[in-house]
């Protein structure tokens, strides 16, 4: 039998434990020696490195659509803290350092989130769509990924996106952050905007990119395990010469693994052990 946490015996301790964890979370960052990006520029940097647009609403969650509306409300609160932020040379970007007080004036609403392995509603839910988008943008830059956590489970099908499988970054204040460090000589800037149905994010730079970065999948497989079907896929980054299209460097960044919580489309092979794969 697994170890029983004190908060499982005394659930009323959970809010206190969370406040303690969040305090230590930020105190550790205050003392870690990193210089965290905070400054917003009053103008856009001249060169767009990469841009992506994705739908705001997902009708496949199985929950009332009001939680999707609440998610969009939360995303806009958080995005207001990120829009225009520049990551200068030597600086580190932290999602939570910037979004920490996004709801200090206007509170977040209740939206979908995964807690303790279960999909449920909670205040401030849905912010992972923003961290997912930022991670996708950052992968197209030379910025160094310092901290990223993939979702352990996909609870419902994702809406159409230009991002390949396995490109996500879950965040949970006090526990999980998204961090990148700028080890280049150039500044990078985050830009975010909303239409009625979509969110658009872009990353800009003060110098024209020397190469084009493309991100793709490799070695995709689905395998049946005791606890369900698991998806495993490589996330690969290609550095491409802009003039010729020649691939200069190709590297597997990581292999992403997550459990699938919904029926796969007909015809998708599910293997008993995952030793084989299909692209």
Residue, then its C-alpha position, 0 to 999 in steps of 0.5 A: x500500500x502506498x504512503x498516506x499523506x497527512x492531508x489525506x487523513x486531515x483534508x482540512x489541512x490542504x489549503x494551508x499546505x498549498x499556501x505553504x507550498x506556494x510561498x516556498x515556490x516563489x521564495x526559492x525563485x527569489x534566491x536561485x540567482x536567476x534574473x527573471x524577465x519582467x519588463x514590457x516593451x512599449x513597441x514590438x520588436x522588429x522580427x517575427x520568429x514564429x506565430x501560431x493560432x489555435x481555437x479557444x473553445x473545445x466542444x469535446x470535453x464532455x462538460x458544460x460549455x460555460x467552463x470553456x467560456x470561463x477558461x477564455x476569461x482566465x486566459x485573457x487575465x493571464x495573457x495581459x501579464x505576458x503580452x509584450x514581455x521581453x526576455x533579454x540576454x541572460x534573463x529567465x522566463x517563468x510563467x508563474x513569476x509573470x502570471x502570479x498576480x493576474x487575478x489580484x483585481x479580477x478573480x479567476x473563474x471556475x474552469x476545467x483542470x486536472x487535479x490528482x489525476x482527475x478532470x474537474x473544475x477549479x478556480x483558474x482552470x484552463x491556463x495550460x492552454x496558454x502555457x502550451x502555446x508559449x512552449x510551442x512558440x519557444x521551441x521555434x527559438x534558440x531559447x533554452x528550455x529550463x523547465x517543462x512538464x508534459x500532461x500525464x493524461x489527455x482527457x479529451x480530443x484536442x481541437x485542430x492545431x499546427x502543433x505536433x503531438x507531445x508539444x504541451x506544458x502543464x503548469x500548476x502554481x507551487x508545483x509545476x512551471x514553464x521556464x526558458x533561459x535566454x543564453x543568446x545575445x538577442x532579446x525575444x518578445x512575447x505577443x498575444x492577441x484574441x479574436x472571438x474564437x481564437x488565440x494567437x501567439x507570436x515570438x519576436x526578436x530584435x534580429x532576423x533569425x539566421x535559421x528556420x526552426x521546424x518541429x515535428x514528430x517521429x516514432x509515434x506509437x500507441x500501446x495497451x497497458x494495464x492502466x489504459x492506452x498510452x501514446x508515445x512520440x518523439x518531438x524532433x527539432x530541425x534547423x533549416x537553412x532559410x535560402x536553400x531549405x537544407x536541414x543543418x541539424x536535426x535532434x530529438x528533443x524528448x520522447x513524450x508519453x501520456x495516457x489517452x482518456x478517450x477512444x482513439x479514431x478507428x484504424x489507429x493501431x494499438x500495440x500490446x507492448x509499444x515496441x513497434x511504432x508508426x510515423 
